[in-house]
C-alpha cells in the first residue's frame, strides 16, 4: 500500500511540475530601483527631464518609446530621481535640462544643443548623441545608482 501511495504522490508531483514548469528564481522576475543623480546643473530655470530606454528604438529623444521618463524642477548642482519597479535589465539613459519647459531639446541652426544634455556612462558627445549601447548600464537588485553629468553649450 505504501508503494502505491508513494507512486501516486510522485505522479502528482510530476504532473504539477509539468503544468507549472520550473519555479522562476526571484532575480528573474524581480524589479529594481534606479537611482539617477543628474549633476552639473548650471541654473534653476525649467526642469530636468530623463528618459530610460530598454532598447535602441526611439533613442534618445522619443519618450513614447522609453521604458520610463519623468522630470523634476531644476536646482543648481544635483537633482536625484528614484525610478522604482524597473524590471532588471540593460537600459540607456538620456537627460536634458529643459530650461524653457517646451518638452524638447532646443537646438541652434546647425543642430547643436542649446540646453544642457547628458547620457548614461557620460560618453563623449560629438556631432550627434552617443548610441544606445554606449549610454546603457545594467540595472539589478535591489537598486542601481548612477550619475549623469550635464554638458552645456
GROMACS elastic network, one bead per residue, 0.5 to 0.9 nm:
[ bonds ]
;  ai    aj funct       b0    kb
    1     4     6  0.52518   500
    1     5     6  0.63376   500
    1     6     6  0.86314   500
    2     5     6  0.50947   500
    2     6     6  0.60167   500
    2     7     6  0.85003   500
    3     7     6  0.60074   500
    3     8     6  0.85372   500
    4     7     6  0.50559   500
    4     8     6  0.61961   500
    4     9     6  0.86390   500
    5     8     6  0.50946   500
    5     9     6  0.61942   500
    5    10     6  0.86153   500
    6     9     6  0.50682   500
    6    10     6  0.61513   500
    6    11     6  0.85404   500
    7    10     6  0.50898   500
    7    11     6  0.60834   500
    7    12     6  0.85502   500
    8    11     6  0.50116   500
    8    12     6  0.60842   500
    8    13     6  0.85317   500
    9    12     6  0.50200   500
    9    13     6  0.60761   500
    9    14     6  0.85226   500
   10    13     6  0.50277   500
   10    14     6  0.60821   500
   10    15     6  0.85281   500
   11    14     6  0.50681   500
   11    15     6  0.60966   500
   11    16     6  0.86396   500
   12    15     6  0.50135   500
   12    16     6  0.61834   500
   12    17     6  0.85351   500
   13    16     6  0.51617   500
   13    17     6  0.61198   500
   13    18     6  0.86684   500
   14    18     6  0.61737   500
   14    19     6  0.85677   500
   15    18     6  0.51931   500
   15    19     6  0.61342   500
   15    20     6  0.86426   500
   16    19     6  0.50320   500
   16    20     6  0.60342   500
   16    21     6  0.79697   500
   17    20     6  0.53451   500
   17    21     6  0.52717   500
   17    22     6  0.67821   500
   17    23     6  0.88065   500
   18    21     6  0.53418   500
   18    22     6  0.82731   500
   20    23     6  0.75575   500
   21    24     6  0.86490   500
   24    27     6  0.81092   500
   24    28     6  0.63185   500
   24    29     6  0.70807   500
   25    28     6  0.53383   500
   25    29     6  0.70226   500
   25    30     6  0.87174   500
   26    29     6  0.56592   500
   26    30     6  0.58355   500
   27    30     6  0.51866   500
   27    31     6  0.80255   500
   27    88     6  0.79788   500
   27   140     6  0.83650   500
   27   141     6  0.73862   500
   28    31     6  0.88128   500
   28    88     6  0.78491   500
   29    87     6  0.76098   500
   29    88     6  0.79635   500
   30    85     6  0.83604   500
   30    86     6  0.86418   500
   30    87     6  0.63612   500
   30    88     6  0.66593   500
   30   140     6  0.86935   500
   30   141     6  0.75989   500
   30   142     6  0.89055   500
   31    84     6  0.79202   500
   31    85     6  0.50048   500
   31    86     6  0.51553   500
   31    88     6  0.53856   500
   31   139     6  0.88968   500
   31   140     6  0.74443   500
   31   141     6  0.68681   500
   31   142     6  0.76647   500
   31   143     6  0.87354   500
   32    83     6  0.84059   500
   32    84     6  0.63217   500
   32    85     6  0.53753   500
   32    86     6  0.52216   500
   32    87     6  0.61610   500
   32    88     6  0.60820   500
   32   139     6  0.69212   500
   32   140     6  0.57703   500
   32   141     6  0.51286   500
   32   142     6  0.51939   500
   32   143     6  0.51203   500
   32   144     6  0.74219   500
   33    82     6  0.66015   500
   33    83     6  0.54398   500
   33    85     6  0.58715   500
   33    86     6  0.60826   500
   33    87     6  0.87049   500
   33   139     6  0.79393   500
   33   140     6  0.80384   500
   33   141     6  0.76480   500
   33   142     6  0.66143   500
   33   144     6  0.64035   500
   33   145     6  0.83927   500
   34    81     6  0.79492   500
   34    82     6  0.59335   500
   34    84     6  0.64272   500
   34    85     6  0.84911   500
   34    86     6  0.71923   500
   34   139     6  0.68033   500
   34   140     6  0.85059   500
   34   143     6  0.56925   500
   34   145     6  0.59434   500
   34   146     6  0.78333   500
   35    80     6  0.70062   500
   35    81     6  0.58322   500
   35    83     6  0.62736   500
   35    84     6  0.84071   500
   35   143     6  0.71219   500
   35   144     6  0.60812   500
   35   146     6  0.63960   500
   35   147     6  0.84167   500
   36    79     6  0.83174   500
   36    80     6  0.56131   500
   36    81     6  0.50498   500
   36    82     6  0.64347   500
   36    83     6  0.76622   500
   36   144     6  0.84252   500
   36   145     6  0.60500   500
   36   146     6  0.53160   500
   36   147     6  0.58127   500
   36   148     6  0.73628   500
   37    78     6  0.65987   500
   37    79     6  0.58519   500
   37    81     6  0.64068   500
   37    82     6  0.88157   500
   37   145     6  0.77532   500
   37   146     6  0.62374   500
   37   148     6  0.62384   500
   37   149     6  0.83605   500
   38    41     6  0.74346   500
   38    48     6  0.81946   500
   38    77     6  0.82814   500
   38    78     6  0.54080   500
   38    79     6  0.52617   500
   38    80     6  0.61747   500
   38    81     6  0.80861   500
   38    95     6  0.79258   500
   38   118     6  0.83535   500
   38   146     6  0.87087   500
   38   147     6  0.57533   500
   38   149     6  0.58920   500
   38   150     6  0.69218   500
   39    42     6  0.89803   500
   39    76     6  0.85995   500
   39    77     6  0.56840   500
   39    79     6  0.66488   500
   39    80     6  0.86072   500
   39   147     6  0.69480   500
   39   148     6  0.62261   500
   39   150     6  0.61557   500
   40    76     6  0.75502   500
   40    77     6  0.53314   500
   40    78     6  0.64483   500
   40   148     6  0.86493   500
   40   149     6  0.56334   500
   40   150     6  0.54379   500
   40   151     6  0.74711   500
   41    44     6  0.78228   500
   41    48     6  0.87174   500
   41    74     6  0.73683   500
   41    75     6  0.67146   500
   41    76     6  0.50764   500
   41    78     6  0.61682   500
   41    79     6  0.81097   500
   41    97     6  0.77771   500
   41   116     6  0.78499   500
   41   149     6  0.81055   500
   41   150     6  0.64141   500
   41   151     6  0.85174   500
   41   152     6  0.89560   500
   42    45     6  0.89275   500
   42    74     6  0.89883   500
   42    75     6  0.80637   500
   42    76     6  0.54572   500
   42    77     6  0.67850   500
   42   116     6  0.84254   500
   42   150     6  0.86895   500
   42   152     6  0.83001   500
   43    46     6  0.87132   500
   43    74     6  0.70607   500
   43    75     6  0.62965   500
   43    77     6  0.79562   500
   43    99     6  0.85967   500
   44    47     6  0.78919   500
   44    73     6  0.74750   500
   44    76     6  0.55127   500
   44    99     6  0.81584   500
   45    73     6  0.79647   500
   45    74     6  0.61091   500
   45    75     6  0.77987   500
   45    76     6  0.89950   500
   45    97     6  0.85264   500
   45    98     6  0.80655   500
   45    99     6  0.50551   500
   45   100     6  0.72307   500
   45   101     6  0.86947   500
   46    72     6  0.88144   500
   46    73     6  0.62445   500
   46    74     6  0.58515   500
   46    97     6  0.72783   500
   46    98     6  0.56909   500
   46   100     6  0.55521   500
   46   101     6  0.54226   500
   47    71     6  0.62414   500
   47    72     6  0.54969   500
   47    75     6  0.84248   500
   47    96     6  0.84148   500
   47    97     6  0.59897   500
   47    98     6  0.53407   500
   47    99     6  0.61667   500
   47   100     6  0.81386   500
   47   101     6  0.64750   500
   48    70     6  0.84031   500
   48    71     6  0.53838   500
   48    72     6  0.54941   500
   48    73     6  0.61852   500
   48    74     6  0.54456   500
   48    75     6  0.86911   500
   48    79     6  0.78641   500
   48    95     6  0.70575   500
   48    96     6  0.58737   500
   48    98     6  0.59952   500
   48    99     6  0.80316   500
   49    69     6  0.73445   500
   49    70     6  0.57331   500
   49    72     6  0.68418   500
   49    73     6  0.88965   500
   49    94     6  0.83382   500
   49    95     6  0.55559   500
   49    96     6  0.53400   500
   49    97     6  0.63624   500
   49    98     6  0.68279   500
   49   103     6  0.83696   500
   50    63     6  0.88555   500
   50    68     6  0.82062   500
   50    69     6  0.54097   500
   50    70     6  0.56099   500
   50    71     6  0.63043   500
   50    81     6  0.87535   500
   50    93     6  0.70447   500
   50    94     6  0.56919   500
   50    96     6  0.66211   500
   50    97     6  0.89895   500
   51    59     6  0.89555   500
   51    60     6  0.77149   500
   51    61     6  0.76329   500
   51    62     6  0.84738   500
   51    63     6  0.62324   500
   51    66     6  0.59794   500
   51    67     6  0.75721   500
   51    68     6  0.58277   500
   51    70     6  0.68093   500
   51    92     6  0.82666   500
   51    93     6  0.58182   500
   51    94     6  0.53795   500
   51    95     6  0.65230   500
   52    60     6  0.87494   500
   52    63     6  0.83906   500
   52    66     6  0.55416   500
   52    67     6  0.56081   500
   52    68     6  0.51916   500
   52    69     6  0.61432   500
   52    91     6  0.61778   500
   52    92     6  0.56886   500
   52    94     6  0.66738   500
   52    95     6  0.89655   500
   53    56     6  0.69852   500
   53    57     6  0.78360   500
   53    58     6  0.78904   500
   53    59     6  0.67855   500
   53    60     6  0.78069   500
   53    63     6  0.85010   500
   53    65     6  0.72169   500
   53    67     6  0.52598   500
   53    68     6  0.71645   500
   53    69     6  0.88334   500
   53    90     6  0.85993   500
   53    91     6  0.53395   500
   53    92     6  0.51576   500
   53    93     6  0.64118   500
   53    94     6  0.83196   500
   53   132     6  0.81774   500
   53   136     6  0.85125   500
   54    57     6  0.82753   500
   54    65     6  0.87863   500
   54    66     6  0.69884   500
   54    67     6  0.59447   500
   54    68     6  0.89936   500
   54    89     6  0.76952   500
   54    90     6  0.63439   500
   54    92     6  0.66736   500
   54   136     6  0.87905   500
   55    58     6  0.80274   500
   55    59     6  0.76409   500
   55    65     6  0.87156   500
   55    66     6  0.83420   500
   55    67     6  0.87479   500
   55    90     6  0.82635   500
   55    91     6  0.70678   500
   55    92     6  0.76562   500
   55   132     6  0.73568   500
   55   133     6  0.88690   500
   56    59     6  0.51889   500
   56    60     6  0.79401   500
   56    92     6  0.82600   500
   56   131     6  0.79082   500
   56   132     6  0.54270   500
   56   133     6  0.79328   500
   57    60     6  0.84870   500
   57    62     6  0.84864   500
   57    65     6  0.65378   500
   57    66     6  0.83109   500
   57   132     6  0.89344   500
   58    61     6  0.64659   500
   58    63     6  0.72923   500
   58    64     6  0.76875   500
   58    65     6  0.52347   500
   58    66     6  0.71031   500
   59    62     6  0.63409   500
   59    63     6  0.83873   500
   59    65     6  0.78094   500
   59    66     6  0.78732   500
   59    92     6  0.83110   500
   59    93     6  0.89753   500
   59    94     6  0.82902   500
   59   131     6  0.79379   500
   59   132     6  0.65462   500
   60    63     6  0.80795   500
   60    66     6  0.86742   500
   60    92     6  0.84422   500
   60    93     6  0.78644   500
   60    94     6  0.60380   500
   60    95     6  0.88899   500
   60   119     6  0.89038   500
   60   129     6  0.73470   500
   60   130     6  0.86944   500
   60   131     6  0.82854   500
   60   132     6  0.75231   500
   61    64     6  0.88381   500
   61    65     6  0.87403   500
   61    66     6  0.85950   500
   61    94     6  0.75995   500
   61   104     6  0.80940   500
   61   105     6  0.83441   500
   62    65     6  0.56960   500
   62    66     6  0.68698   500
   63    67     6  0.82150   500
   63    68     6  0.78035   500
   63    69     6  0.65156   500
   64    67     6  0.83611   500
   64    68     6  0.89477   500
   64    69     6  0.88122   500
   65    68     6  0.87021   500
   66    69     6  0.65469   500
   67    86     6  0.83737   500
   67    91     6  0.85407   500
   68    83     6  0.79431   500
   68    86     6  0.83452   500
   69    83     6  0.88937   500
   70    81     6  0.85661   500
   71    74     6  0.88515   500
   71    81     6  0.83225   500
   72    75     6  0.89635   500
   72    79     6  0.76005   500
   72    80     6  0.85716   500
   72    81     6  0.79427   500
   73    79     6  0.82832   500
   74    77     6  0.87841   500
   74    78     6  0.83740   500
   74    79     6  0.70496   500
   74    97     6  0.74960   500
   74    98     6  0.86767   500
   74    99     6  0.82083   500
   75    78     6  0.65880   500
   75    79     6  0.66121   500
   76    79     6  0.83751   500
   80   147     6  0.89259   500
   83    86     6  0.68574   500
   84   143     6  0.87532   500
   85    88     6  0.88635   500
   86    89     6  0.84049   500
   86   139     6  0.80605   500
   86   140     6  0.89233   500
   87   139     6  0.79603   500
   87   140     6  0.80686   500
   88   138     6  0.76477   500
   88   139     6  0.53537   500
   88   141     6  0.71698   500
   89   137     6  0.83209   500
   89   138     6  0.56747   500
   89   139     6  0.53509   500
   89   140     6  0.67197   500
   90   136     6  0.63162   500
   90   137     6  0.54407   500
   90   139     6  0.60074   500
   90   140     6  0.87975   500
   91   120     6  0.87726   500
   91   132     6  0.83546   500
   91   133     6  0.86230   500
   91   135     6  0.80193   500
   91   137     6  0.55846   500
   91   138     6  0.65219   500
   91   139     6  0.71261   500
   92   119     6  0.76728   500
   92   120     6  0.60494   500
   92   121     6  0.88050   500
   92   132     6  0.57879   500
   92   133     6  0.70337   500
   92   134     6  0.79591   500
   92   137     6  0.63183   500
   92   138     6  0.89473   500
   93   118     6  0.82993   500
   93   119     6  0.54392   500
   93   121     6  0.85166   500
   93   132     6  0.82980   500
   93   135     6  0.61720   500
   93   136     6  0.65641   500
   93   137     6  0.84012   500
   93   148     6  0.84491   500
   94   117     6  0.75989   500
   94   118     6  0.59711   500
   94   120     6  0.65041   500
   94   135     6  0.78446   500
   94   148     6  0.85192   500
   95   116     6  0.82388   500
   95   117     6  0.56080   500
   95   118     6  0.50725   500
   95   119     6  0.60863   500
   95   120     6  0.84670   500
   95   148     6  0.77001   500
   95   150     6  0.76649   500
   96    99     6  0.88355   500
   96   104     6  0.82612   500
   96   105     6  0.67345   500
   96   115     6  0.70691   500
   96   116     6  0.56076   500
   96   118     6  0.64608   500
   96   119     6  0.88922   500
   96   150     6  0.76365   500
   97   100     6  0.88371   500
   97   101     6  0.87354   500
   97   105     6  0.79751   500
   97   115     6  0.59431   500
   97   117     6  0.63417   500
   97   118     6  0.88555   500
   97   150     6  0.79243   500
   98   101     6  0.51319   500
   98   102     6  0.69258   500
   98   103     6  0.66849   500
   98   104     6  0.67849   500
   98   105     6  0.65904   500
   98   106     6  0.80857   500
   98   115     6  0.66608   500
   98   116     6  0.76545   500
   99   102     6  0.81292   500
   99   115     6  0.69399   500
   99   116     6  0.84988   500
  100   103     6  0.83116   500
  100   106     6  0.89891   500
  101   104     6  0.77080   500
  102   105     6  0.81701   500
  102   106     6  0.85653   500
  105   113     6  0.67214   500
  105   114     6  0.75092   500
  105   115     6  0.66169   500
  105   116     6  0.85342   500
  105   117     6  0.83013   500
  106   111     6  0.86532   500
  106   112     6  0.84014   500
  106   113     6  0.59307   500
  106   114     6  0.54290   500
  106   115     6  0.62925   500
  107   110     6  0.75468   500
  107   111     6  0.50942   500
  107   112     6  0.51640   500
  107   114     6  0.50327   500
  107   115     6  0.76691   500
  108   111     6  0.52219   500
  108   112     6  0.54352   500
  108   113     6  0.64492   500
  108   114     6  0.61630   500
  109   112     6  0.74876   500
  111   114     6  0.88387   500
  111   127     6  0.84895   500
  111   128     6  0.88565   500
  112   127     6  0.73149   500
  112   128     6  0.82546   500
  112   153     6  0.80793   500
  113   116     6  0.73099   500
  113   117     6  0.75991   500
  113   152     6  0.79299   500
  113   153     6  0.67046   500
  114   152     6  0.73984   500
  114   153     6  0.60185   500
  115   151     6  0.83617   500
  115   152     6  0.60238   500
  115   153     6  0.68513   500
  116   150     6  0.56004   500
  116   151     6  0.51889   500
  116   153     6  0.70672   500
  117   149     6  0.81863   500
  117   150     6  0.51218   500
  117   151     6  0.54098   500
  117   152     6  0.66399   500
  118   122     6  0.66251   500
  118   123     6  0.84724   500
  118   125     6  0.85486   500
  118   148     6  0.59113   500
  118   149     6  0.58607   500
  118   151     6  0.61505   500
  118   152     6  0.89857   500
  119   122     6  0.53464   500
  119   123     6  0.68561   500
  119   125     6  0.88699   500
  119   129     6  0.84452   500
  119   130     6  0.78903   500
  119   134     6  0.87635   500
  119   135     6  0.57175   500
  119   136     6  0.85876   500
  119   148     6  0.59932   500
  119   149     6  0.76977   500
  119   150     6  0.80063   500
  120   123     6  0.73765   500
  120   134     6  0.77710   500
  120   136     6  0.59351   500
  120   137     6  0.72046   500
  120   146     6  0.77605   500
  120   147     6  0.74856   500
  120   148     6  0.58012   500
  120   149     6  0.87309   500
  121   134     6  0.71850   500
  121   135     6  0.54250   500
  121   136     6  0.69845   500
  121   137     6  0.74481   500
  121   146     6  0.80313   500
  121   147     6  0.77885   500
  121   148     6  0.69468   500
  122   125     6  0.84748   500
  122   134     6  0.87219   500
  122   135     6  0.71861   500
  122   147     6  0.82135   500
  122   148     6  0.60010   500
  122   149     6  0.64943   500
  122   150     6  0.85519   500
  123   130     6  0.69093   500
  123   134     6  0.67180   500
  123   135     6  0.68380   500
  124   129     6  0.89916   500
  124   130     6  0.74482   500
  125   128     6  0.68009   500
  125   129     6  0.61809   500
  125   130     6  0.62704   500
  125   151     6  0.89182   500
  126   129     6  0.69609   500
  126   130     6  0.76204   500
  128   131     6  0.87954   500
  129   132     6  0.88164   500
  130   133     6  0.81827   500
  130   134     6  0.62322   500
  130   135     6  0.68289   500
  131   134     6  0.55217   500
  131   135     6  0.66865   500
  131   136     6  0.89361   500
  132   135     6  0.53288   500
  132   136     6  0.61545   500
  133   136     6  0.51807   500
  133   137     6  0.83238   500
  134   137     6  0.86403   500
  137   146     6  0.88992   500
  138   144     6  0.79304   500
  139   142     6  0.88976   500
  139   143     6  0.71108   500
  139   144     6  0.55174   500
  139   145     6  0.85704   500
  140   143     6  0.60218   500
  140   144     6  0.61939   500
  141   144     6  0.72612   500
